[in-house]
Structures are given as structure tokens and as C-alpha cells.
Amino acid sequence: MAGCGRMKMRKWCVGVIALAALALGALSAAPALRADDAGPAPRTVRLSSVDGQVQLSQGGQLLADTAVANAPLFEGTRVATGDEGRAEVQFEDGSVARLSPNSSLTLTVLRGQGANAEAEITLEGGLGYFEVQGGSQTGSLKVRFGDSVVTASGFTVMRVDMDNAPGALAVFSGNAHLEHGNAVSVDLHGGESVALSATDATHYMVSETIEPDSWDAWNADRDQFMTAEAAEKTGASAELGQSSNPAWNDLDASGNWYNVPGEGQVWSPTEASNASWDPYGSGYWMNTPGYGYAWVSGYAWGYLPYQCGMWNWYETFGWGWAPGLGGCGNMLWGGGYYGGVNIGRGYTGYRPPMRPHPPRRPVGVSTLIAVNRHTVGPNVLLPPRDRNSMAQIAGHTLTPMHSLNVRPAYDRSTMVFGNGTVVTHVGSVPATGQGRPGGAIYSGSRPPANTGNTFRAPAQAPRSGSSPHVSSGASGGSRAPSFGGGGGGGASHASSGGGSHH
């Protein structure tokens, strides 16, 4: 524990030692979980949003038949949505993947950190949205569908439709490179789309338009939600070297940061002003292949504070979480460990939940175990958690950090086509055929694309999960559920304009 003698991180290090020893005084803590091969801790990303029926599985093992937000996703995890299900996956650099109903993806590659990070997402069926940050220091992210692979250059927002194999790609903003087997290599820019041919791998159709889909508005709504959270951004994550991770925005929007002398940054959620609030009061134990049961917090912001760092109790303040050494740079416990309960110092009599014994449930049954605790905290009056109130922490009177700036976002009120036509649509997608010039068919490589086109999805209220994937005025049904396999199957979403596939 080199460096634990330094005052700044002393209390955090005490917590680490307590975890390794499985106890601190009278505190009984559940052990962290160790991989079978005792190798480096795995990389995980976050299941950040869940609506309706969503399944998680890995290596043929069902992890959750009704998934919950904040679940850690490992390499090989498959996410599948039912006929009213939607899901969102957040990566450390702010990239996201979103699944509409009756769709599925697998995290086929998920390893490394920072500039050496590698991630590959395979969309097996249905309709998926991908927002790729594309920064030079955040590693690489590829999206595969069928025999195709897409890579992005810089910030790129795109939609992949697998309703009709071999699929179609639309680039709302940014730049993407598509390769389809050895036959097609094409660059697409904002406002362009391409449909691949099911009969001839060398033929494809490129259009300087994007046919709207009824789920585009949901994707835009989720992006607006993330932008609203980023409006509360403080300097804490930047100070810790983790400013790109959207999970920090959850903390900024749901509590306060305090720079505590001798301890560094400490975060506390707004609800922790109640002395009986418990960091482990609501959540689940989820069994994971190779790592046993891992904690999944039931609090909306509850991802980062349970992946790293330590929770500590302060007598005059209540519960606070310190990211610890490195600011959660690897998002995990180190030394081959994952999961467990990260309590460094609790009040007298506090007991965290104990990790369950190995499961004895039938194969194919969800291994999520719900936890709802009702603890009785110390009989003390704790200060409110707001951006304007002073707080007494570890003998210091401190002011919480204030917000800085918002997350970059693109306007979603208009669509600009290649011929210069501008269609404004707020509240509904434009009627099929309005202002849509026909596409062009190419074989092999194609001419350089028009780089000036952008698609900006409409800002709408969230749609119900039963909404089919149809353009306005078109007919079609929702897809068959994708739980049983990789394909989306079922009826495709209707569209018009842009010509036929060859």
C-alpha cells in the first residue's frame, strides 16, 4: 500500500485495507470477488437505461431475464429487448449504444483502458443507435452487423437497421466508414444512408437523405436527457481525469462534491441528508460468469460509487463517497477482483448486505436477487445537500462545487437534404416522400460524398414501447421478440424514397 502514509488518501487507504481484511472494527463486510484466473480485473461498461423487458445473458448463461439499470456488462454479454423493451449501454468515453424493441446486441470485444481500449458491438437483429465519441485518447469502437463493420471518425451518430438483411446504415452526424465483406468499402457523412443488397454483395444504394424511423425521436430524447445531466457538470471529474465518462454526470446532477482537505474529493447524494439513508439500501445481487455475485445499485446514479472508491460515514455530515486513488480510472477493483461491498468506515452498528452464497437456482432462471434494506441510522440532524449550503466534513466547513458547462449536442429540429431542401419537424416525422430526392446505386467504390449534409432528429416526447418501426404514413408491424437468438426477424419497418436495392 505504497503512499498510504500520505494524509490526502489516508482514510481511503484505510478503507482498502478494511476491504482486504473483510472487516473494520465491528464492521462486517462482504469480500470482493476474484476471477478464476486471478488475472487483471475485467473491463465493464454500464447498462445505463432500461425500459420494459430486457434480458442479459453471457456464454449461454442467463444473467437477468428482467434486467435493471446499472448492471455491469462484460465482454461477451448479450443484451436483448422484448416487444416493449428498450436499453442503453454507456461506455467510459461517453459513447452509447441504444436498442429499440425486439433488438439484440453482443459486446463481442471489451478490453483495455484509455487509448488502448478496444470495443466491438455486434448488432444481431433489430434496430440500434450508436453515438461514438471517436476521441484519439479513448481507444477504438467498432459496430458489426451481418458481414459489415462500421468505424467512426470523430463524434458520429448513426443508426443500423437489421430488419432486412444484410442491413442498412444511416449517419445522422459525423463520418463513418463501412466495409461489407471484401466487396464494399464506402465512406458516409452526416445526412447520408446506405442500403446493402441481399442478392449481390457488390451492389449497394447510397442516398443523400435519411428516411426517418419512428424510434429516432426516442434516441434524441435519450440524448437530451444526457445533455440535461451534463448541464450540472462540476470540475470534480476533470480534476480526477475522468471528465468524458457520463457516469460522473449522474453524480453531478444527483448530489454534491466537496474538496475535503486531507482526503480529496468526496461526493454525497442529495438523499443522504436523511441519517437513515443507506448506500446499500436498494439494489440487486447479479450472478456473473467467473466473478460470482456482483452488486447492482438500485439508485438511478448508482454505477460509479459501487465500481471503485469507498463509502465513509462522517459524524456531522453523513455518508460520502471518495473515488480514491486514480479517480476510478479503471472503473474496477484492482488485482483481479470485482464486485463486493466498498464500505470503508460506517457508523457504529452499521452492517452492509452480505454477498449471497453460490446460486442453487435451476439453469435458465434469472439470478437477480433483490435487496431492500430499512436501516435505522444515528439520531442526528444532517445538513441539506444543495449547491448553496455549507457543510461540516471531517472538521472543515466546505462549500460544494458548482456546475461548469454543458455537454456538446446537436440540434434536432431540422433535416437538411443533399439538394438543399430543409424540412422542419417538431412533434412528428415528416410525411413519407416530402423533400426526399432519389438515391443512387453504385457498385464497388463510389464517388466522394457530399460532406455538408446533416440529419437532426425531431425532439419529441418519449414514445411507448409498443410503437412499431414505421415512418409516418407507412404501414408495418413490430418485430418478433429476439430473446431466442441473434436475429431480429419479423416484419421490417416500412420506408419509401431512395430507389430500390440491386
N, C-alpha and C positions, 0 to 999 in steps of 0.2 A: 504494500500500500504506500508506495513512494508518494511523497507530497502530502500525506495526511497530517503532518505536523503543522502545515500552514494553517493559519487561523481562518482564512477565507473559506476553505472547504472542510474544516474540521468536523462540523456536525453532519455534513453529507457523508463523509467517510465513516463516521460512527455508524450511520445507517447501513452502509455497505457491509461493514464488519458484522453488524447485527444480523443482516440477512444471511451472510455466510455461516454464522453460528446458529441460525434459526431462532434466535431469541435475543431480547434486550431487556435485562432485568426480569420483570414479571410478564413481559410481553411474549406471547406465543405466536410465532409467525410461520406460515406455510413455506416450505422450501421452494426455491426456484427449480425449474425443470431443465434437465440436461439431455442433450441429444444423445442417441445411442452411440454415435461415433465420436462424441466429445470433441467435434471439430469446431470451427468458428461458428458463432451464432448466425442463424439464417437471416436473410433479408425478408422483411414483411412489408406489405402495403395495407392500406385500410379500406375496409368496406364502409364507405362514408355515409351512404344513404340507402335505405331500404323501404319500399312501398309494396304492399301486397305479398304474394307468395314468391319467395326467393330461396333457392336451395344452394348449399355449399357441399362440395364433395372433393375428395382428393385420392388419387390412386384407387378408385373404385370403392372407397370408404365414404359413407355419408357422414358429413360433419354436422350439418344442420338442415332439417327439412323445412324449417321456418327460420331463416337467417335473421340476425339482428345487426344493426349498425355498430361500428367499432370493432367488428371481428377482424383479427389479423389474418391476412391472406398470404400463403406461402407459395413458392414455386410449385406448379402442378395443381393449384387449386382451381376448381371449375365453379363458375357462378352461372346459375340458370334461373330465368324468370318464368313464372307461370302466366296464365292468360290475363291476369290483372297485376302482374308484378313488374317492378322497376328497380334498378340497382345502379349504384355509382361506386366506382373504385378510385381512390385518390393515391397518387404517387408522391414521393417526398419532394419532388421539384415543382409540384403544383399541377402536373399533368393529370388528366382524369379520363376515365373510360366509363361510358354510361350505356346501360342496356334497357331497351324498351320491352314491352311484354313479349313472351314467347321467344326469347332470345337466349343465347348462351355464349360464354367465352371461357377460355382457359389461360391462366398465366403460365405459359409454357417455359419461359425463361425469366428468372427473377434472382439476380445475384449481383454482388459488387456494391460499392458505395461511391458517391460523388461522380467525378469524371470517369471513373472506371465502371460505373454501373451499367448493367445490361438488363433490358426487359423486352420480352416479346409477348404480345397478346394475340391469341388466335380466336377470331370470331367464328364460331362453329355454325351458327344459324341465327336468323332473325335480323334485327336492325340495331346497330351500335353507333354511338357518337364518341369521338376521340378528340380531346383537346391536348395537344402536345406542346410543351413549353419550348423544347428544342434548344436549350442553352448549351454553350460549349463546356460548361463545368458540371453538367448534370447527367452525363452518360448518354446512352442511346436507347430509343424505344421504337420498336417495330410493331406494325399491326399486320397480321396474316389473315387471309380469308380464302378458302379453297387453295388453289395453286398460286395465289397472288400474295405479294408482300408490299407494304407501303411504308416509306420513311418520310419524315418531315424535315424541312429546313427552316429553322426559326419557329416562332409561335404559329401554330397551324390548328385550325378547327375543321374536322371532316366527319362525314357520315358514310358508313359502309352498310350496304343493303344486300343481305344474302337470301332474300325471299326467292329469287330466281337465280340459280347457279348459272354461271360461275361468279355472279355478283356485280355490283355497281358501286362506284366511289364518287362522292361529291365533296369538293373542297370549298368550304364556306369562306375561309380566310387563310392567308399564308401560302405556302408552297409545299407540294407533296410529289414524291417520285413513286410511281407504280411499276412493278415488274410482275408479269404474268407468265410463269414458267420461263422458257427460253425464247418465247415468241414475241412478247410485247415489253417495251420499255418506254415509258411516257412520263413527262413532267406536267403537272397540273398546278394551276394557280387559283387564287380566290375567285369564286364565281363560275368555276368550270366543273364539269362532271364527265364521267366516262362509264359506259356500259360495256361489259365484255360479252363476247359471243359464245353461246353454248354449243354451236356447231362447228366453229372454226377458230382455233386458239390464236390464229394470227390476225383476226379481224376484231375490231372494236369500234365503238362510236364515241366520239368526243363532242361535247356540246358546250357552248359558252353561256349556258344557262344552268340553273339548278331547279329541278322540279320539286316544289315544296312537299313535305310529308307532314301529316297531322301531328307527329311527335317532335317536330322541330321546335315548337313553342315550349314543350316541356324541357328540352335541352337548354333553351335560352333562359327559362325560369330558374333552372338549377345554377346556371352561370351567374345570374343576377343575385341569387342568394349568396353565393360565394363572394361576389363583389361587395355586397352589403356587409358581410362579416369582415372583409378586408378593410372596410372603412374605419373599423375600430382598431386597426393595427397600431401597436406601440413599437418602441425600439428594442424591446426585450429579445425578440427572435434574432434581430440583426446583430445585437450585441453577443449573442450566443452562436452566431454564424449559421443560423438556420432560417433565414428570412423567407426562403422560397416555399417552404412547406406549409400548405393551407391548414394543417392541423394546429399550427400556432395561432392562426386567426380565430379558431374556435375559442381558444383561451382568452385572447384579447377581447372578444365580444362577450364572454361569459364570466368575467371576473377581473381582478386587478393584479398588476405586477408591482412589487416593491423591491427596491435595491437595498438589501439588508447588509449593513457593514459587518464584515467578518464572515458572511455567508453567501453573498452574491444575490442573484435574482430569485425571488420567491413569489409564486403565484397562488392566489386563493380565489375559489369560485364565489360568486355572489351569494349562493345559498349557504355558504359556510358561516354566515353570521349567526346561524342557529347553532347553539352549543351541542345539540344532539345530532347534528348532521354528521354523516359517516362517509368517508371516501369510498368505502366498500359496502355502502348501504343498498345499492341496487346494481344488479348485473347478472352475469351468467358464467358458468364454467363450460368451456367448449373443449372437447377432446380433439387433439390434433395428432396426426401420424408422426411418430418419432419424438414428440415432445409432451405427450400426455395432456392433462387438463391445463388450459391457459385461461386467464381471466379476461372477460369481455365486459367492460363497464356499461351500465345502463344509462349513464348520464350522456346527454347529447354531445358534450365536449370531451367525453371520456376516452380518448385514444392515447395521446402522448403521455399523460401523467401516470399511465399504467404500463408503459413500454420501457421506461427508464426513470432515473432520478429517485427521489424519496419524498414521501409524505411525512411531515412532522407536525406535532401539536405545540403551539405557543400559548402559554398560560393566559396572556392578556389579549390574545388575538384569535386563537382557534387554529384550524387546520390550514396549512400551507404546503405547497409542493415546490421542491427545488430540483431543477433539471440535472444538477450535478456536473461532474467532470465531463468536458467535451460538449455540454449542451445537448445531449441525446443525439449526437452526430450519427450513430449507427442505428438509432431507434430501438435498440435491444439491450438486454442484459449481455454482458461480455463473457468471454471464456467458454463459449459453447452452451450457455444457459439461456432459457427463455421462459417467460411467464412468472408465476409466483405472486407473492404479495409484498409490495415495496413500502412497508411502514418502517421508518427509521426510529421515530420517537412518538409514542402515544401518551395519552393521559392515563393516570393510574386506573387500572381495571379494564382498559380497552383491549379487546380481542378482535383481531381481523378474522375473516372467514377462513376455514381450513380447506385446502385443496382436497377434492374427493379422491377416494381410492380408485384404482383402475376400474373401468366400466364393466358391468356384468349384464349389459343390455343385448338383446338379440341383434344380429347383423342386419343392417339396413334401417335401424331405428335411430332417430336423432340423438346425439349425445349432449345436447344443451341442457344444463341444469340451472334453473333459475334460482337467484338469491335475492331475497327481500328482507333486510335486517331492520330492526327497530331498536336502536341503541339509545341509552339514556346517558347523555353527556354530563359534564360537570355543571353544577348550578352556578353559572357565571353569566354575566351580561357581556356579549361580544359586540364590537363596533360594526356598523353597517359597512357593506362593501360597495362603494361607489367612487367615481373618479375625483370627487371633491373632498372626501373625508380623510382626515389624518388617521393614522393607525399606530399603535404601540406594538412593536415587534422586537423581541429579544433586547428590550431595554432602550430601543430607539424610537423616536417619533418620526414617522415617514409619510411622505405624500406619494400616492400611487402614480404610475407612469400614465401619460396621456397619449391619445391617438396621434398618428403621424399623417399618413396619406392613404389613398385608396388603391385597390388592385386595378391594373390596366384592364380595360374592357372595350369591346367594340359595339357600336350602335346596332340595334336590331330592328329598326323601323322601316328600312327600305331594302329593295333588291335592285342591283344595277346590272343590266344585261350587256352582252357584248356589243349590241347595236346601239347602246347609249340609252335605251329605254329604262326609265326609273319607275318602279311600282312601289307605292307606299301601302303597307298593310299592317294596321294595328288592330288586333282583336280577332282577325281571321286571315287565313291564307288567301291569296288572290285566286279568282276563279280559274279553272284549268284553261290554258291556252292564251291567257291575256299577256301580251307583250313578250311572247316566247318565240324567238327565231328558231328555225330548224337547226339541227346539229349537222355534223359532217362525219363521214365514215372514212377511216384510214386503215391501212394495212401496213404492218411493220412500224417503223418510226414515223412520227408526224411532224408537221411544221411547228416552229416555235409558237408558244401560246401567247394570247393576249394577257399581259400581266396586270391590266388595270381593273379587272372585274372583281367584285366582292359580293358575297351573299350575306345579308344580315337578317337573321330570323326574326319573326314578329314577337313582340312582348305580349304574352297572353297570361291569363290566369291558368293555374295548373289544370291539366285535363284529367279526367277519370281514367283509371287503369284499363277500362274496357274499351277505350277508343280504338278503332281499327286503324291500320296504317293506310290511310287513303288520302289522296289530295282532294281539295274542295271540289265538290261536284262529281267526283268519281265514285264508282262502286267497288266493293270488295269487302272481305271479311278478315277477322283477326286470324293469326296463325295458330296452328295446333301447338299445344304445350311442348317445350323442348326438354323436359326433365329426363326423358328416357334415353336420349342420345344427343349427338352433336348437331343434327340438322334442325333448321327452323321449320321446314316443311310447310304444309298448309297452303292457304291462299296467299298470293302475293298482294302487295299494296298496289293499287292502280295508279297509273300516271299517263300523261299524254304529252305530245310535243317531242321534238328532238329526233324524230325518224325511227327507223327500225334497226334491230340488230342484224348483222350479216355474218 
